[in-house]
Amino acid sequence: MKHAKGLKRLVACAGVLAMFLGVTACGGSKQSSGDENVELSVWAWEPTLKAATKEFEKKYPNIKIKLQNAGTAKEQYTALDNAFQAGKGAPDVAQIELYALSQYAINDRLTDLSDRTKGYSKFYNPGTWNSVLINKKPYGLPFGSGAMAFFYNKDVFDKAGVDATQIKTWDQYYEAAKKIRAVGSYIAADSGDAGFFDAMIWQANGHPYKLSADGKDLSINLDSDKGTQSFIKWWQKMIDEDLVDTKTVIWTEDWNKSLNNGKLASALIGCWIPTTLVNVAPDQAGKWRVTTMPTQDGSAVNSNHGGSSLAIMASSKKTDAAYKYIDFISRNQASIDARVAGGSFPDDVKTTESKKFKEATTVKNTKGEDIEYFGGQKYNEVLAQAASDVIPGHATLPFEVYARTVFADDVGSAYTDKKITLKQGVDAWQKHLKEYGKQQGFNVH
């Protein structure tokens, strides 16, 4: 599905490009047996990949991995875009978040893995496996899951007289939010997070985007999609009644402080968050718990918020060796164990259903200490259920990285100064996305 115009660079980042143009994917014969010496260039920011890569090199001593942290995800995507436009400098393998995979696959930047992955769907949790499928073809292997869950500070909830395990619907969550606010805390913080917005639309079974099989026709219907509009209506009520902290930006020191002092009492977020909580909110150790997500009607459905894949660039001359690497990292038990030990959430059914995984009660902090952050709860039992509940078939835009970058420009005011409603902001965002899609050569409907 080669696209006529291709994607434009999202951010001008000459410095990042200069840093990585020296790491080329070109050169060398196609690796077939693994017997000859070969070096693979891998771009990734996930820290647990280091330990997993060491396990790979033990098994394949003749395949050396040049692992480079290309900065933040956004910086890496910029570097990839620049390298593709320059026709040189792309790595053999890159970490690509699940939501961003389609925009590289439809431009023939990634290797179709269909011939190598027959039967793999049974290995992975269905929501994660379906997230690497673009037009039913896999363009990467899962590498860290992001199933959503409801993490909460039990001390604050007890103070407010709320049992989080009994919150099954959005309406019940709204009623609980009022009680949490009454004791001086917030049930959630959201200053306009595009990733959270998409995850909640997904959970509501929203399907605002559709790309034709040939990659030419694109439908963007945020204004008429039922799941999207249901979430907007509910979340607007939460914002209007000051039940969401719209001033604290996630991943900032202010967010860390709010978690650590109990002012932020919970988070609807990906199952990878435990290792973050144990480090940024150490004073709340033993007070937090986790339960399944509240949903629109209380049904057991879920979505992903985060999660990545490892993909092979189509420009690589070392496809076979590269596949050995991504297959090992994603599916080999030694690699999975190394990643889980570092705080990554597994993608595969065997690990998430294993007794050892489900019975874990501690979280390891950066000092290497095992902390019972969730008060002795077997928290992975909940997270394993969350992973199995993810709805397959959710689609993102073929320029989703750009879309999330500009989300705050169009929708941010609905959170920050409340001069517009969420619906007005999303309508403006939709208009922006349609115009951008046309500029990229799509037939936008």
N, C-alpha and C positions, 0 to 999 in steps of 0.2 A: 504493500500500500504506500507507494512513494508519493509524498505530498508535493504539490506543484511549487509552492513557495517555501515550504519549510518553516520552522519556528524561528522567530527573531530572538536575538539575545534579550534576556530578561533584564539584565543589569550590565552596564558597561563596567568591566572589571579587568582592565589590562594587566594589573598587578598579579591577579590570580592566574591569568592566562600565562604570563611570562614564567610564573613559578612552575607550571605544569607542562609546558610545551616540550620540555626536555625529557618527559617521561612518555615515550611513544609506544604505541601498540604495534608498530610495524617492525618488520625484520624477522628473520628466522623462518624455518620451514614449519609446516603444519605438524603439530605434535600428535602422534598417533599411538605410540606404545608406552610412552613415559620412560623409555630406556635412555634416550639422549637427554643431555642437559638443556634446560630451558628456564628462562626467567619470565615471570608474569608480573605485569604492572597492575596493581589493584588500588583503586581509590575508595576509601571508606572512612567514616568518622566514628563508627561504633567501636568503643573501647574493648568489648569482649572478643572482638575479632583477633586480637593479638594472641591470646591464649589458644584459640581455636586453630589459628594458622600454624602455631608451633606443633600442634597435634598432626596437622596435615603434612608438614615437612618431615615428620618422623616416618610417615608411611611412604611419602614420595620424596626421598632425599635428592633426587635429580631435578625436581621442580622447585626452583627458588621463587619466593614471593617477595616482591618489592611493594610493601604495604605503605601507602601514603595517606595521611589525613589531609583531605582537601579542604579543610575548614568546616564551616557550617554546611548543612544540606544546601542552602541557597547558594553559597559560594561555590560548592562543587557543581551544582547545575549550571551556574554561569561559566565555570571553567570547561565543562563538557560542551556547552553550546559554542563557546569560542573555538574549542579544538575541532569540533565538527565543521564549523564554518571555514576554518583554516585548512581543513583536510589533513591535519596531522596533530599529534600530541594527545590523542585519546588513549586511555588505558586499555588493557585487555578486559578487565572486569571492573565494574563499579557498583557501589551500593546505591540503589535507587528506591526511594520510598514507594510504597504500594500505590499511593494516590498519584504519583508522578510517572508511573511506568508507561501508561498509554501514550503520553506525548512523545516519548522516544521510540516506542514500538511502531507507531503509525508512520514515522518518518524513515523507516528502515535503518535505524541506528543500532538496533539490537538483534541478536541472533534468535531465531525461532527454535525453540527447544523441543518441538513436538516429537521428533523421531527418537529422542533420548529419554522421554519421560512417560512412556506408556505404563499405566498402572500406578503412577505416583499419587493420583488423587486420593487413594485410600490411605496413604501414609500421613497426609496432612489433615488438620482440622479444615472442614469444608469452606468456611468463610475466608480463611487465609489462602488456601489453594486457588479458589475462584478469583482472588484479587490479583493473581499473577497472569490470569488469562485475558488476553485481548483478542476479541473475535474468536474465542474458544481455543486460542493457541497460547501456550506458556512462553513468556519472554524473560523469565527470571525464575529463580527458586527462592521460596520464602526464607527470610532471615530475621527473625524477631517478630513476634505477634503483638497486636495492639488492641485486643478485645476490650470493650468498655466495661467498667465496673463502678460501683458506688462505694467510694472510700469515705469513711466518716470518723469524727472524733467522738467516741462514745461518751466521754465525760461531759462534753457540751450538750450532746443529745439527751443524756440522762437529766441534766440540769433543766432542759426545756421540756422534759416529760415526753420525749419522742423515742419510739422504738423504730429504728431505721429498717430493721428486718421486715417490718410490716408495711413499709412503703412500696407499693407495687405499681401505682399509676402516677401519671403526671399530676393529677388533681390532688392526690395524697401528698405528693412531694411539695406542691404549692402550700397546702395547709401546714405541713411541717416547717416550711421555710418561714412562715409567719411566727411560729413558736420559737424557732432558732433566733430570729431577729429580735424577739422580745427579750431575750437574755443577753443581747449585745453582740451577737455574732452574725455572720452571713452563712447561708447554706452553700453558696457558690460565688465564684469570682469570674466575671467575663466582661472584658473591655472591648470585645470584638474579635474573637478568635475564629478564624475561617475554618481551621481544622475541626474545632468543636461543632461549629455550625454544620459542616458537612456530615460529621458523625451522627448528629441528631436527626438530620434529614434521612440518612441511611436507616437509622433505627426505626423511624416512622414509616419505613417502606416507601420513601420518596424516590422518584426517578425523573429528575428534572432535565437530564441530559441523555441524548441518544445520538450515536455516531453510526452512519451506515457502514456496511461491511467493506465497501471500497474506500472508506475514509474521506469521502467528498461531502456528504450531506450531514449537517449537524443541527440538531434541535436543542434549543435552550428555552425551557418553559418553567422557570422558577415561579412565575406569577400565577400559573394555573395548576401546578403540581400539588396534589392533595397533601402529601407528606410534608412538603416544604411549608405550605401555608398553615398546616396544623401546628408545626413547631413554632413558626413566627408568632402566631396568635397566642400560644401559651407562654412563650418566653417574653413577649411584650408585656403581658400581665405581670410577670415576675419583675421586670425592669421598672414598670410604672409604679409598683408598690414598694420599691426600694428593698426588694428581697434578694437582689443580686448585687454584689459589689462590682460596680462598673468602673471604678477608679483604679483598682489594683490590677496591674498587668501581669499575666502569668509569666513565670520564669525570671522575674525580677527579684531584687532584694526585698522589696515591699511585700511581694507574694510569699517569699520564704518567711519573713517576719510574721505575717498574718497566720500562716500555718503553725508557726512555732509558739505563738502566744494565744492560740485558740480563737482569734477573731474570725478566721476562716475555718468553718467547722466540717467541711466536707468537699469532695470533688467528684464530679462525673468525668472519668478520665481513663486512659489506657491502662492495661494490667501491668505495664512496665514501671508504674510509679512507686512501688515499695522502696526500691533502692534510692529514689530521690527523697522520699519522705524521711527515711531514717537518717539522712545526712543534712537536709535543710531544716528539719523540725525535730531535732533530737530531744527537746524538752517535753515532747508529747509522747515519747516512747511508752508503750504499754497501754496507751489510751485509744489508739485507733483500731478500727475494725473494717471489714469489707463485706458488702452484700451485693446482690445482683441489681442491675439497673432498673429504675422505674420506667415504665413504658406508657404509651398513650392509653392503652386499654387494659394494661396489666398482663398481657400475654408475654410469654418467655421468648422474646426476640432481642437481638443485639446487633451491634455494629463494631467496626474497628475505628480506633482513633490512634493512628500511627502504624508502625510496622513497616518493614523494609524487605527488599529482595536483593539478591546478587545477580546481576545480569552481565552477559558477555557482549561486548561491543561488536557490531557487524564488521568493523574494520580490523579486528584482531586477526593475526596470522597464526595464532596458537590456540585455535578453538578447542581441540581435544584436551590439551593440558588445562585450559581454562575451565572446561566442563568438569574435569576431575576435581578441580579446586572447589567450584561452587557446589557440586554434588556432595563432596565431603563436608564442607562447612554446614550445609543445610541438613544433611541426612545421617552423617556418621555419628554414632552415639558418643564417642569421645569428644567430638566437637560440640555436640548439643550439651553434654554435661559441663564442658568448660564454659560455654556461654551462659548456661543457667546459673552456674556458680558465681558468675560475674554480675548477675542481676537481670539477664535477658529472659524474656518469657518464651517458652518453646512453642514451635509451630506444629509439632507432630502429635498424633493421637497417642502413641505409645508412651511418650514421656508425660504428657498432661494427665494420663490415666494411671500412671504408675503409683504404687503405694508410697515410695520414697518421696516423690514430688508432692503428693497430696498431703502427706503427714508433716510437712515442714511447718515449723512455727516461728522460726527466726529469720531475720534479714541481716545480711552482712553489710556493715558500714565501711567507709573508706579506710578505717584503721584496721580492717580485717576482723572486727569483733562481731560476734553473732548476737543480735539484739532481738528480744521478743517484742517487736514493735506493735504487734497486733494482739498483745495481751494473752498470748498462748493460743489464739485462734489458729486453726489449720486453714489459713487464708487461701492456699492454692486450691482447696476443694471448691471454693466459690469461683475462683478465676478459671479453673478448668471447665466449669459449667458455663461461664461467660463465653469462653472460646467456642464451645460447641453450639451456642445459641446464635452465633453470628449469621445473619441472612446473606446468602450468596446472591450475586447478580447485580451488585451496585456498581454504577459507572461514574467515572469522573470525567472532567473535560479533557480534551486532547491538548489543552494548554493550561492545565490545572495549577502549575507552579505560578504562572503569571496571574491567574485568577485569584489565588490566595494572597499574592503580593499586593494586589490593588483592592482587596476586600475592604480594608480599613478606610481607603480613600472615599469609597461610596457609602459604606454602611456605618463607619465608625461614629459618626455624629449621633446615631440612634442610641449609642451607649454612653458616650462621653458627656455631651451637653444636652442631649435629648431634644434637639431642635427639629428632628425628623423622627418618624416611626421606623421600626424595623422593616415594615412593608415598603415604605417609601425608599429606604436605603437599598433594599434588595432589588426593587424595581430599577433603580438607577444603576446598580451593579449589573443587572441583566442587560440593560441597554449598552453599557460599556463592553460587556463580554461579547455581545452580538456584533458590535462594531469591530472589535478586535478580531473576532473569528473571521469576518469578511476580509479584513486586511491580510489574514493568513491564508486566504484562498479557499476557505470553506464556503459551501452553499448553506447559509445559516437560515434556519426557520424558527 
